Amino acid sequence: MDLQYLLNILSRRKWLILTVMIIAAIATYLFVDRLPPTYKSNAQLSTGIIDFKGMDVADDNPFLQKFTVEISFGNLIEFMKSQRNLQLLSYQLLIHDLARDSVNQELPFRSPTDFNEEFDINVYDPDDIKLLVETMRKNVAELKNTISDKKLERLFTELSKAYGYDHENLMKYHLSIERKNETDFIKIEFESENPKYSAFAVNTYCNEFLRNYSHLQQKDDNSNVSYFRERVGKKKAELDNIRAELDGYRMNNGIVDLEGQRQAIVSQITQLEQSRETTSAKIPGLKSAINRLARYIKDIDQKSEGNKTENVLANQAVQNMKAEIEKLRVKYAATNYSDKKLAKNIDLYQKNLATQIKRLAKLESAADEDELDKSEDKLIEQRIDKELELKDAEESLLSIDAELIRLRKNKLGLVSSDTYVQGLAQKVELLEKEYLQLTSKESDITIEMENSSYPVKIITSAQVPEKPEPDHQVILSAFAGMVSGTMCVVAIFFLTFLDVSLNTPHQFQKFTEVELLTSINKIKTKDLDIKQLFNTNGKDPKLENFKESMRNLRYQVESSGANKFLFTSTKAQEGKTFIIVNLAHVLTLKNKKVLLIDTNFKNNTLTEMSNKDRAENLLNNSKLIGENDLDSEFVSSTINAKFNLENVDIIGNRGSHQSPSEVFAGKDFKNFIKKLESSYDYIFFEAACLNKYSDAKELTEYADKVITVFASESEIRQMDRNSIAYLKSLGNKFMGGVLNRLDLKNLV
């Protein structure tokens, strides 16, 4: 769809567009003129978002900072528009208009009959209204936006809507809240028919909003402090429980210094293992020495009496001393061989034992005892010492093993306790860290709450406006005209876009994709004299364009080199007959003889145009019709007086419900046409429409070229597309299409 086509459409519809614009402008002018004057009052608030205690404009990320500022302003403005804040304004306005007491002597801003003449406030109980006023005053004082009593709530809803003080009415028609450019300020405007009402509404709204805003901020701050205090208390209790569990475990398991105790046990185990190795190493030597001494004594006993030593050993005093030494050694082992006093006592007893044994041996021996006896006594004494040392070593080894087992068990217990204690210690450390963080946060919030001041405040209060707002009557009228004109143009373009008719050559090419032979404009056919039309140079642009279009079609026919043409259409009543007759005439202007054969058996309009009574110069045609046994279907004639064309003959048909192939069955129609070719320069066939009949397809074989006629008012549908597809399948035999009955203005 090209620009020129659209411009032509606008040019043809210019008066419609202008009419719509003028009507819209006049209607707007009259409407605005009848509107009552309005008064606007405004106030200005400072938010403190980007100054005061607000944001740092030197932020490293200015884009994020700007986004954050816009979000903050958006949230604040939406909160200001909330029903909670507007409800307080509704309360105040209704109190002003309903309360008639000594304090409020001003006239009400509105009457409910201003909006609904049928509304009667007297149907409500005055006591209910008085109670509603008191309830609203209480809600304003307590910053409540709901009325618990259902009856009063319904009364408030009905009265607020009747007076126009409800949330929807205030926001839609009166109250405006917006940020002032890129500043820190918010502008509140209120527009109404009463200047005092406008000023009162703005100031009241600002005051109630600030009260509500401060109340909610304080409530939020207190809630935050209480929340963190509660969390600090819970965390403190959790920390104390873990600490108590850790202390109790240490006390129950005797854990003072876990690491020191573990190191002491390891040290004791090391010392005992070393002592055990030393003691174990002594035992084999002691046993060997005892065995050797026993052999020596045995040898001596063989030489002397062997009962002296036994008497000495049997002495009760020696036995008692040995028993005492054994007891001391057990006690000494129980102290992990660390009691030095016991060690000294053992050494003393051993020395005393040795002395006692010597003394007894001397008393029982003769004074003149030889050196052999003395040697035996010495050997016995050495053996006894070795036996005592061996027994001491074996008992020490048993004590050491028992102590090692005990210490190793204690060590394993300490490892298990260490894991458990470390887990509890880590929990304590983590809880202490969380507790300190919460305590710090609680402290910060408390300090912030104590030092906070809410930065939103009134900068400029509303004043009673002295003059009404300008109505901009002329500007609105002009704007309405422009908008309506634009909408009209858009509607025309939209309808044009939806238009699938062939009302322009561009539309024809777009929807048919068929070669356009010529475009023939629409003319009046009543009392049309074709001969006179083509013989005169008229001043009517339509007729002149029509003649040139027919001449162009004549040129296309002559240039094709063919002499037999089949004219068809996708739909009926597209103007095939009219095109054929006029084309035949413009060919006769060049001394061409044309034969028109009406093969449209379903609608023989061409036949009806003929003069059946005249048969001059048609004897040859009539003869051929009879010779080919076609006289039952065809009749030879000429154009009647309406067109009065010369050199144009018609072979009309008598009408039939049969298709051409059925009509020509058993008859040599092709030979009939061949014989006619010698008498005429051009032969034109007319066929029925393709969408409904197969006639055109059956007649294609008799023609050299096929031409399709389309009417400009036709719309291309699926059946038309199917018919066009068939025509294109004919290849070179399909010559193209003629666009008929076109509006001369659409020739672009």
C-alpha positions in Angstrom: 0.0 0.0 0.0 1.9 3.0 -1.3 1.9 6.6 0.1 0.2 8.1 -3.0 -2.7 5.7 -2.6 -3.2 6.7 1.0 -2.9 10.4 0.1 -5.5 10.0 -2.5 -7.8 8.3 0.0 -7.3 11.2 2.4 -7.9 13.7 -0.4 -11.2 12.1 -1.3 -12.2 12.0 2.4 -11.0 15.5 3.3 -14.5 16.9 3.8 -15.4 14.1 6.0 -12.3 14.6 8.1 -12.9 18.4 8.3 -16.5 17.9 9.3 -15.6 15.5 12.1 -12.9 17.9 13.4 -15.2 20.9 13.3 -18.1 19.1 15.0 -15.7 17.8 17.8 -14.2 21.3 18.3 -17.6 22.9 18.5 -19.0 20.2 20.9 -15.9 20.6 23.1 -16.2 24.3 23.1 -19.9 24.2 24.2 -19.2 21.5 26.7 -16.4 23.4 28.4 -18.5 26.6 28.3 -21.2 24.9 30.4 -18.8 23.5 33.0 -18.9 25.4 36.3 -15.7 27.2 37.3 -13.2 25.3 39.5 -10.7 26.4 42.1 -7.4 24.8 42.7 -5.4 25.0 45.9 -2.1 23.3 46.6 0.4 22.6 49.3 4.0 21.4 49.2 5.7 18.8 51.4 9.4 18.2 51.9 10.2 14.5 52.1 13.8 14.4 53.2 14.6 11.5 50.8 17.5 13.2 49.0 18.5 15.7 51.7 18.1 16.1 55.4 18.7 12.5 56.7 18.2 11.1 53.3 20.5 9.7 50.7 24.1 10.7 49.8 24.0 12.2 46.4 27.7 11.4 46.0 27.0 7.7 45.9 29.5 5.7 43.9 26.7 4.3 41.7 24.6 7.3 40.7 22.3 5.2 38.5 21.4 2.8 41.3 21.1 5.8 43.6 18.6 7.5 41.2 16.7 4.3 40.9 16.5 4.0 44.7 15.3 7.6 45.0 12.6 7.0 42.5 11.5 3.9 44.3 11.4 5.8 47.6 9.3 8.6 46.1 7.0 6.1 44.4 6.4 4.2 47.7 5.8 7.4 49.6 3.3 8.7 47.0 1.4 5.4 46.9 1.2 5.4 50.7 -0.2 9.0 50.5 -2.8 7.8 48.1 -3.8 4.9 50.2 -7.3 4.5 51.5 -6.1 4.9 55.1 -5.0 8.5 54.6 -8.0 9.4 52.4 -10.4 7.9 54.9 -9.3 10.5 57.5 -9.9 13.2 54.9 -13.4 11.8 54.2 -14.1 11.8 58.0 -13.1 15.5 58.3 -15.1 16.6 55.3 -18.2 14.8 56.5 -17.8 16.2 60.0 -17.5 19.7 58.5 -20.7 19.3 56.5 -22.8 17.3 59.0 -21.8 18.9 62.3 -23.9 22.0 63.2 -22.7 23.2 66.5 -21.3 26.4 68.1 -17.8 25.6 67.0 -18.5 25.0 63.4 -20.6 27.8 62.0 -19.3 27.6 58.4 -21.6 26.7 55.6 -21.2 23.1 54.3 -19.1 22.7 51.3 -21.6 20.5 49.5 -25.1 19.3 49.6 -25.9 15.7 48.6 -28.6 17.0 46.2 -25.7 18.6 44.2 -25.0 15.1 42.8 -28.4 13.4 43.1 -31.5 15.5 43.2 -33.5 12.6 44.5 -31.3 12.0 47.5 -33.0 13.0 50.8 -30.9 13.1 53.9 -34.0 13.5 56.0 -34.7 9.7 55.6 -31.8 9.1 58.0 -32.3 9.2 61.8 -30.6 12.5 63.1 -29.4 10.5 66.1 -27.6 8.1 63.8 -26.0 11.0 62.0 -25.0 12.5 65.3 -23.5 9.2 66.5 -21.7 8.8 63.2 -20.1 12.3 63.6 -18.9 11.4 67.1 -17.5 8.1 65.9 -15.7 9.8 63.0 -14.2 12.4 65.4 -13.0 9.5 67.7 -11.5 7.7 64.7 -9.7 10.9 63.6 -8.3 11.4 67.1 -7.2 7.7 67.3 -6.1 7.5 63.6 -8.5 4.7 62.8 -9.9 4.2 59.4 -12.6 1.6 60.1 -16.0 1.8 61.8 -16.8 -1.3 63.8 -20.5 -0.7 63.9 -22.0 -2.1 60.7 -24.9 0.2 60.6 -22.8 3.3 61.1 -20.3 2.0 58.5 -23.1 1.6 56.0 -24.4 5.1 56.8 -20.8 6.5 56.3 -20.5 4.8 52.9 -23.8 6.1 51.7 -23.2 9.7 52.9 -19.6 9.9 51.7 -20.7 8.8 48.2 -23.7 11.1 48.3 -21.4 14.1 49.2 -18.7 13.0 46.8 -16.2 12.5 49.7 -15.5 8.8 49.1 -12.0 7.5 48.2 -12.7 6.9 44.5 -14.3 10.3 44.0 -11.6 12.2 45.8 -8.8 10.6 43.9 -10.5 10.5 40.5 -11.8 14.1 40.3 -10.2 16.3 43.0 -6.9 15.2 44.7 -3.6 15.1 42.9 -0.3 13.9 44.5 2.9 14.0 42.6 6.6 14.7 42.9 7.7 18.2 41.8 10.1 17.6 38.9 13.3 16.1 40.2 13.3 17.9 43.6 12.8 16.6 47.1 9.3 18.1 47.2 5.8 16.6 46.7 3.0 18.8 45.5 -0.6 18.1 46.7 -3.3 19.8 44.7 -7.1 19.8 45.2 -9.5 21.1 42.7 -13.2 21.7 43.3 -16.1 24.1 42.7 -15.6 25.8 46.1 -12.4 27.7 46.9 -12.7 27.2 50.6 -13.4 23.5 50.1 -10.2 23.2 48.0 -8.0 24.9 50.7 -9.6 23.1 53.6 -9.2 19.7 51.9 -5.5 20.2 51.1 -4.6 21.5 54.5 -6.6 18.8 56.3 -5.2 16.1 54.2 -1.6 17.2 54.8 -2.1 17.5 58.6 -3.8 14.1 58.9 -1.2 12.5 56.6 1.7 13.8 58.8 0.0 12.6 62.0 -0.7 9.2 60.5 2.8 9.0 59.0 4.6 9.9 62.2 2.4 7.5 64.2 3.2 4.6 61.9 6.9 5.4 61.9 7.0 5.4 65.7 5.0 2.2 65.8 7.5 0.6 63.3 10.5 1.8 65.3 9.0 0.5 68.6 8.2 -2.7 66.9 11.8 -3.0 65.6 13.2 -2.4 69.1 10.9 -4.9 70.7 11.7 -7.4 68.1 15.5 -7.1 68.6 15.1 -7.1 72.4 13.2 -10.3 72.2 15.8 -11.8 69.9 18.6 -10.7 72.3 16.8 -12.3 75.3 16.3 -15.6 73.4 20.0 -15.6 72.3 21.1 -14.8 75.9 19.1 -17.7 77.3 20.4 -20.1 74.6 24.0 -19.0 75.4 23.5 -19.5 79.2 22.1 -23.0 78.6 25.1 -24.1 76.5 27.5 -22.6 79.1 25.8 -24.4 82.0 25.9 -27.6 80.0 29.7 -27.2 79.4 30.4 -26.3 83.1 28.3 -29.3 84.3 30.1 -31.7 82.1 33.5 -30.5 83.2 32.5 -30.7 86.8 31.0 -34.2 86.5 34.0 -35.5 84.6 36.7 -33.8 86.8 37.9 -31.7 83.9 39.8 -28.6 85.0 42.5 -28.2 82.4 41.7 -30.7 79.7 44.9 -30.1 77.8 47.1 -30.0 81.0 45.5 -33.2 82.2 46.0 -34.9 78.9 49.7 -33.8 78.8 50.2 -35.0 82.4 48.8 -38.5 81.6 50.9 -38.8 78.5 54.0 -37.8 80.6 53.1 -40.4 83.3 52.6 -43.1 80.7 55.9 -42.3 79.1 57.7 -42.5 82.5 56.0 -45.8 83.5 56.8 -47.3 80.1 60.4 -46.4 80.6 60.4 -47.8 84.2 58.7 -50.9 82.9 61.4 -51.4 80.3 64.1 -51.0 82.9 62.5 -53.4 85.4 61.8 -56.0 82.7 65.4 -55.8 81.6 66.6 -56.6 85.3 64.5 -59.7 85.8 66.3 -62.1 83.5 69.7 -61.1 85.1 68.3 -61.6 88.6 66.9 -65.0 87.8 70.2 -66.0 86.3 72.1 -64.7 89.4 69.8 -66.6 91.8 70.2 -69.8 89.9 74.0 -69.4 89.9 74.1 -68.6 93.6 71.9 -71.6 94.3 74.4 -73.9 92.5 77.2 -72.4 94.6 75.4 -72.9 97.9 74.5 -76.4 96.9 78.1 -77.2 96.3 79.1 -75.8 99.7 76.2 -77.6 101.5 77.7 -80.8 100.2 80.8 -79.9 102.1 79.3 -78.6 105.4 76.1 -78.6 107.2 73.5 -76.8 105.4 71.1 -76.0 108.2 72.6 -72.8 109.5 71.2 -70.6 106.9 67.8 -72.2 107.2 67.8 -71.6 110.9 68.6 -68.1 110.3 65.9 -67.7 107.6 63.4 -69.4 109.9 63.9 -66.8 112.5 60.6 -65.1 113.2 62.1 -61.7 113.3 63.5 -62.0 109.8 60.1 -63.2 108.5 58.3 -60.3 110.1 60.7 -57.8 108.6 60.2 -59.3 105.2 56.4 -59.0 105.6 56.7 -55.3 106.5 59.0 -54.6 103.5 56.3 -56.2 101.3 53.6 -54.0 102.7 55.7 -50.9 102.1 56.4 -51.9 98.6 52.7 -52.2 97.8 52.0 -48.8 99.2 55.0 -47.4 97.3 53.6 -48.8 94.0 50.2 -47.3 94.7 51.8 -43.8 94.8 53.2 -44.4 91.3 56.6 -44.8 93.0 56.5 -41.1 93.8 56.5 -41.2 97.7 60.1 -40.6 98.7 59.4 -41.3 102.4 58.1 -44.8 101.6 61.2 -45.4 99.5 63.5 -44.4 102.4 61.6 -46.7 104.7 61.9 -49.6 102.4 65.7 -49.0 102.0 66.0 -48.8 105.9 64.0 -52.0 106.4 66.2 -53.8 103.8 69.3 -52.7 105.5 68.0 -53.8 108.9 67.0 -57.1 107.4 70.4 -57.7 106.1 72.0 -56.7 109.4 69.6 -59.0 111.3 70.4 -61.9 109.0 74.1 -61.3 109.5 73.7 -61.1 113.3 71.7 -64.3 113.5 74.2 -66.1 111.3 77.0 -65.0 113.5 75.2 -66.1 116.7 74.4 -69.5 115.4 77.9 -70.1 114.0 80.8 -71.3 116.0 83.6 -69.0 116.9 86.1 -71.2 115.1 84.0 -71.4 111.9 86.3 -71.8 108.9 86.4 -69.7 105.8 84.0 -72.1 103.9 81.2 -71.3 106.3 81.8 -67.6 105.9 81.7 -68.0 102.2 78.4 -69.9 102.3 76.8 -67.3 104.5 77.9 -64.6 102.0 76.4 -66.6 99.2 73.2 -67.2 101.0 73.0 -63.5 101.8 73.6 -62.6 98.1 70.9 -65.1 97.0 68.4 -63.7 99.5 69.2 -60.2 98.2 68.7 -61.3 94.6 65.5 -63.1 95.4 64.2 -60.1 97.2 65.2 -57.8 94.3 63.6 -60.2 91.8 60.4 -60.3 93.7 60.4 -56.5 94.0 61.0 -56.2 90.3 58.2 -58.6 89.4 55.7 -56.9 91.7 56.8 -53.5 90.4 56.2 -54.7 86.8 52.6 -55.8 87.8 52.0 -52.5 89.4 53.3 -50.6 86.4 51.1 -52.6 84.0 48.0 -51.9 86.1 48.8 -48.2 86.2 49.4 -48.1 82.5 46.0 -49.7 81.8 44.4 -47.1 84.1 46.2 -44.2 82.5 45.4 -45.3 79.0 41.7 -45.6 79.9 41.8 -42.1 81.3 43.5 -40.9 78.2 40.7 -42.3 76.0 38.1 -40.7 78.2 39.9 -37.4 77.9 39.8 -37.7 74.0 36.1 -38.3 74.0 35.5 -35.5 76.5 37.8 -33.3 74.4 35.6 -33.7 71.3 32.4 -33.1 73.3 33.8 -30.1 75.1 35.2 -28.6 71.9 31.8 -28.9 70.2 30.2 -27.1 73.2 32.9 -24.5 73.2 32.4 -23.8 69.5 28.7 -23.4 70.1 29.4 -21.0 72.9 31.8 -19.0 70.7 29.2 -18.8 67.9 26.4 -17.8 70.2 28.5 -15.2 71.9 29.3 -13.7 68.5 25.6 -13.7 67.5 24.6 -12.3 70.9 27.1 -9.4 70.5 25.8 -8.6 67.0 22.2 -8.6 68.1 23.1 -6.5 71.2 24.9 -4.0 68.9 21.9 -3.9 66.5 19.5 -3.3 69.3 21.7 -0.5 70.7 21.9 1.1 67.2 18.1 0.9 66.6 17.4 2.3 70.1 19.8 5.2 69.6 18.4 5.8 66.1 14.8 5.8 67.4 15.8 8.2 70.3 17.5 10.6 67.9 15.1 10.1 64.9 13.0 13.0 63.6 10.6 12.3 60.7 11.8 14.6 57.8 8.4 14.8 56.0 7.0 18.2 56.8 4.8 20.9 55.3 6.8 23.6 53.4 3.9 25.6 52.0 0.3 25.4 53.3 -2.7 25.8 51.0 -4.3 29.1 50.6 -7.9 29.9 49.5 -7.7 30.6 45.7 -9.0 34.0 44.6 -9.6 33.1 41.0 -11.0 30.1 39.3 -8.8 28.0 37.1 -8.7 28.9 33.4 -10.9 26.7 31.4 -8.6 26.6 28.3 -11.8 26.5 26.2 -10.1 27.4 22.9 -7.1 25.1 23.5 -9.3 22.2 24.4 -11.5 22.7 21.4 -8.6 22.8 19.1 -7.1 19.8 20.7 -10.4 17.9 20.5 -10.6 18.8 16.8 -7.1 17.6 16.2 -7.6 14.4 18.1 -10.9 13.6 16.4 -9.3 14.4 13.0 -6.4 12.1 13.8 -8.8 9.4 15.0 -10.8 9.8 11.8 -7.7 9.5 9.7 -6.6 6.4 11.6 -10.1 4.9 11.2 -9.9 5.6 7.4 -6.5 4.0 7.2 -7.7 1.0 9.2 -10.7 0.5 7.0 -8.5 0.9 4.0 -6.1 -1.8 5.4 -9.1 -4.1 5.9 -10.4 -3.4 2.5 -9.9 -6.4 0.2 -11.7 -4.9 -2.8 -10.0 -4.2 -6.1 -10.8 -0.4 -6.0 -7.4 0.6 -7.2 -4.8 -0.8 -9.6 -2.5 -1.2 -6.5 -5.1 -3.3 -4.8 -5.6 -5.3 -7.9 -2.0 -6.2 -8.2 -1.8 -6.9 -4.4 -4.7 -9.3 -4.2 -4.7 -11.0 -7.6 -1.0 -10.9 -8.7 -2.3 -10.9 -12.2 -0.9 -8.8 -15.1 -3.2 -5.7 -15.4 -4.0 -5.1 -19.1 -5.9 -1.9 -18.5 -8.0 -0.1 -15.9 -11.4 1.1 -17.2 -13.2 3.7 -15.2 -16.9 3.6 -14.4 -19.3 5.7 -16.7 -23.0 6.1 -17.1 -24.3 3.6 -19.7 -27.8 4.9 -19.9 -28.4 6.6 -23.3 -24.8 6.0 -24.2 -24.0 6.2 -27.9 -20.7 4.5 -28.4 -20.2 5.7 -32.0 -20.8 9.3 -30.9 -18.6 8.9 -27.9 -15.6 7.8 -30.0 -16.3 10.3 -32.8 -16.3 13.4 -30.6 -13.7 15.1 -28.3 -15.7 15.7 -25.2 -14.8 17.6 -22.0 -16.0 14.9 -19.6 -12.8 13.5 -17.9 -14.5 10.2 -17.2 -15.6 9.6 -20.8 -12.2 10.7 -22.1 -10.4 8.3 -19.8 -12.8 5.5 -20.7 -12.0 5.9 -24.4 -8.2 5.9 -23.8 -8.6 2.8 -21.6 -10.4 1.0 -24.3 -7.8 2.0 -26.9 -5.1 0.7 -24.5 -7.0 -2.6 -24.4 -7.2 -2.6 -28.1 -3.5 -2.1 -28.4 -2.9 -5.0 -26.0 -5.2 -7.3 -28.1 -3.5 -6.3 -31.4 0.0 -6.7 -30.0 -0.8 -10.2 -28.8 -0.8 -11.6 -32.4 -3.9 -13.7 -31.6 -7.3 -13.4 -33.2 -9.5 -15.6 -30.9 -10.1 -14.3 -27.4 -12.1 -15.8 -24.5 -13.4 -13.3 -22.0 -14.4 -14.6 -18.6 -14.5 -13.5 -14.9 -14.3 -15.1 -11.5 -17.8 -13.8 -10.5 -20.9 -13.0 -12.4 -21.9 -9.4 -13.4 -18.3 -8.1 -13.6 -19.0 -6.3 -17.0 -17.7 -8.8 -19.5 -20.4 -8.0 -22.1 -19.9 -4.3 -21.9 -16.1 -4.6 -22.3 -16.5 -7.0 -25.3 -18.9 -4.7 -27.1 -16.8 -1.6 -26.6 -13.6 -3.4 -27.5 -15.2 -4.7 -30.7 -16.2 -1.1 -31.6 -12.8 0.4 -31.1 -11.4 -2.4 -33.3 -13.9 -1.5 -36.1 -12.6 2.1 -35.9 -9.5 0.6 -37.5 -11.6 -1.3 -40.1 -11.4 -4.5 -38.3 -14.3 -7.0 -38.6 -15.2 -8.6 -35.3 -17.4 -11.6 -34.5 -18.9 -12.0 -31.0 -19.9 -15.5 -30.0 -22.0 -15.7 -27.0 -20.9 -18.9 -25.2 -22.2 -17.8 -21.9 -25.1 -20.3 -21.8 -26.0 -19.4 -18.2 -26.4 -15.6 -18.8 -26.7 -14.7 -22.5 -26.7 -10.9 -22.1 -24.7 -10.5 -25.3 -27.4 -12.4 -27.2 -30.1 -10.2 -25.7 -28.3 -7.1 -27.1 -28.6 -8.4 -30.7 -31.2 -7.6 -33.3 -32.8 -10.9 -34.2 -34.9 -9.4 -37.0 -31.9 -8.3 -39.1 -30.1 -10.9 -41.0 -28.2 -8.9 -43.6 -24.6 -9.9 -44.3 -25.2 -12.9 -41.9 -26.2 -15.5 -44.5 -22.8 -17.1 -44.4 -22.9 -17.3 -40.6 -26.4 -18.8 -40.6 -25.4 -21.3 -43.2 -22.4 -22.4 -41.2 -24.5 -22.7 -38.1 -26.8 -25.0 -39.9 -24.1 -27.0 -41.6 -22.4 -27.7 -38.2 -25.7 -28.7 -36.7 -25.5 -25.8 -34.2 -28.8 -24.1 -35.1 -30.4 -25.6 -32.0 -28.0 -23.7 -29.8 -26.9 -20.6 -31.8 -28.5 -17.9 -33.9 -26.8 -15.3 -36.1 -27.6 -11.6 -35.6 -26.2 -8.1 -35.3 -26.0 -5.4 -32.6 -29.3 -3.6 -32.2 -30.0 0.1 -32.4 -28.9 0.8 -28.9 -25.3 0.6 -29.9 -25.7 0.5 -33.7 -22.3 -1.0 -34.4 -21.1 -1.8 -37.9 -18.7 -4.6 -38.8 -19.7 -6.4 -35.6 -21.7 -9.6 -35.9 -23.0 -11.7 -33.1 -23.7 -15.4 -32.8 -26.0 -15.6 -29.9 -27.1 -18.7 -28.0 -30.5 -19.8 -27.0 -29.5 -20.5 -23.4 -28.9 -23.9 -21.8 -28.2 -25.5 -18.5 -25.6 -27.7 -20.1 -21.9 -27.0 -20.2 -20.2 -26.1 -23.5 -18.6 -29.6 -23.9 -22.0 -31.1 -23.5 -23.6 -28.7 -26.0 -20.8 -29.4 -28.6 -20.9 -33.1 -28.1 -21.0 -34.8 -31.5 -20.6 -31.5 -33.3 -17.4 -30.1 -34.9 -17.4 -26.7 -33.1 -13.7 -26.3 -33.7 -14.1 -26.7 -37.5 -17.0 -24.2 -37.3 -14.7 -21.6 -35.7 -12.0 -22.3 -38.2 -14.3 -21.5 -41.1 -15.3 -18.3 -39.4 -11.7 -17.1 -39.0 -11.5 -16.3 -42.7 -14.4 -13.8 -42.5 -13.4 -11.9 -39.3 -10.2 -10.3 -38.0 -11.1 -11.1 -34.4 -13.4 -13.6 -32.7 -14.5 -12.9 -29.1 -16.0 -15.6 -26.9 -17.8 -14.8 -23.6 -17.9 -17.5 -20.9 -19.7 -17.9 -17.6 -17.9 -17.0 -14.4 -15.2 -19.4 -13.2 -16.3 -19.6 -9.5 -19.6 -21.3 -10.3 -19.2 -23.0 -13.7 -16.7 -25.0 -15.7 -17.7 -23.3 -19.0 -14.6 -21.1 -19.3 -12.3 -24.1 -18.7 -14.0 -26.1 -21.5 -13.9 -23.2 -23.9 -10.2 -22.5 -23.4 -9.2 -24.9 -26.1 -11.0 -22.8 -28.8 -9.3 -19.5 -27.9 -5.8 -18.3 -28.5 -5.8 -16.0 -25.4 -7.9 -15.7 -22.3 -8.8 -12.3 -20.7 -10.4 -12.0 -17.3 -12.6 -9.1 -16.3 -12.7 -7.9 -12.6 -15.1 -5.3 -11.2 -13.4 -2.8 -8.9 -16.0 -3.3 -6.2 -15.4 -7.0 -6.0 -13.5 -8.6 -3.1 -11.1 -11.4 -3.6 -12.1 -14.5 -1.7 -10.8 -18.0 -1.6 -12.9 -19.1 -4.6 -11.5 -16.2 -6.6 -8.0 -17.2 -5.6 -8.7 -20.8 -6.8 -10.0 -19.5 -10.1 -7.0 -17.1 -10.5 -4.7 -20.1 -9.8 -6.3 -22.0 -12.7 -5.9 -19.0 -15.1 -2.2 -18.7 -14.2 -1.8 -22.4 -14.9 -2.7 -21.7 -18.6 0.7 -20.1 -19.0 1.1 -17.8 -22.1 -2.5 -18.5 -23.1 -3.6 -16.4 -20.1 -3.1 -12.8 -21.3 -4.1 -10.9 -18.1 -6.9 -9.0 -16.4 -9.0 -5.9 -17.0 -10.1 -3.9 -14.0 -13.6 -2.6 -14.8 -15.9 0.1 -13.2 -13.0 1.8 -11.4 -13.6 5.1 -9.7 -11.6 7.7 -11.7 -10.2 9.1 -8.4 -8.6 5.7 -7.7 -6.5 5.7 -10.8 -3.1 6.1 -9.2 
